[in-house]
């Protein structure tokens, strides 16, 4: 993992964390039972976990602040979806110690991406 020093604090590079998150999801998914319902859940989970990382990568090449913010917003939506599928796996699978760690990482990534998004996006009127 990449480390970036900022004063006395060391931060793990978000790009690397999202990439590692995707890898961990794929590796743990391979250990789940090969039933019909798990195949559906795994497919959705891998799509959302890897999409979050890919959209963050795309955001780094944003051509404008709006483009950057839009890609971060998509990455946030995807990590939230991944978190849903992970929580579902934890609820139905008996062997979930690694999934609990992955779920904790997804929560942290949601908070980071949410913070970036709130600082870069325009206020929305609902």
Buried (B, 14 or more C-beta within 10 A) or exposed (E): EEEEEEEEEEEEEBBBBBBBBBEBBBEBBEEBEEEEEBEEBBEBBBBBBBBBBBBBBBBEEBEEEEEBBBBBBBBBBBBBBBBBBBBBBBEEBEEBEEBEEBBEBBBEBBEBBBEBBEEBBEEEEE
